[in-house]
Amino acid sequence: MLGSLRKVWPWKITLESITDRNGEMIPAVQHNTFPGFMTVGSLNSEVLIAIALAVAGFVIVILLERLAGSTDKRL
């Protein structure tokens, strides 16, 4: 899961891009960055949403693991 984080990381800077045959710009080289809330001193809504979704995902996985463990005991 940690390996896929590099691809799905939401904060990126596009360094190089190419134009496809339809004239749309496609990012060719992107660099992952850290959100700027550390330098600004306050959390923006994008970072708060990302943190909330990460915590919610963690809680859901833990609850599903406990639910699966409780059903295994009944079998």
C-alpha positions in Angstrom: 0.0 0.0 0.0 2.8 2.4 0.7 4.3 1.8 -2.7 1.1 3.0 -4.4 1.0 6.2 -2.4 3.6 7.7 -4.7 1.1 7.4 -7.7 -2.1 8.5 -5.9 -0.5 11.3 -3.9 -2.8 14.3 -4.5 -0.2 17.1 -4.2 2.0 17.2 -7.3 4.0 19.7 -9.4 4.1 19.1 -13.1 7.7 19.6 -14.4 7.2 18.5 -18.0 4.1 17.9 -20.1 3.3 16.7 -23.6 0.4 17.4 -26.0 -1.6 14.5 -27.3 -3.1 14.3 -30.8 -6.3 16.0 -29.5 -4.4 19.0 -28.3 -4.7 18.2 -24.6 -1.8 18.7 -22.2 -0.8 15.5 -20.4 1.7 15.6 -17.5 4.8 13.6 -18.4 7.0 14.3 -15.4 5.5 15.1 -12.0 7.1 15.7 -8.6 5.3 14.9 -5.4 5.3 17.7 -2.9 4.1 18.1 0.7 1.1 20.4 1.2 2.1 23.9 2.4 0.2 23.9 5.7 3.5 23.6 7.6 4.9 26.8 6.2 1.6 28.8 6.3 0.8 27.8 9.8 -2.8 26.8 9.3 -4.5 23.8 7.8 -6.4 24.3 4.5 -9.6 22.4 3.7 -7.8 20.1 1.2 -5.4 18.9 3.9 -8.1 18.5 6.5 -10.2 16.4 4.1 -7.3 14.2 3.2 -6.5 13.6 6.9 -10.1 12.9 7.7 -10.4 10.4 4.9 -7.2 8.7 6.0 -8.4 8.3 9.5 -11.8 7.1 8.3 -10.1 4.5 6.1 -8.0 3.3 9.0 -11.0 3.0 11.3 -13.0 1.1 8.7 -10.2 -1.4 8.2 -9.8 -1.9 11.9 -13.6 -2.4 12.3 -13.7 -4.9 9.4 -10.8 -6.9 10.9 -12.6 -7.1 14.2 -15.8 -8.1 12.5 -14.0 -10.8 10.5 -12.4 -12.1 13.7 -15.7 -12.3 15.6 -17.4 -14.2 12.8 -14.5 -16.7 12.6 -15.1 -17.7 16.3 -18.7 -18.7 15.5 -17.7 -21.1 12.8 
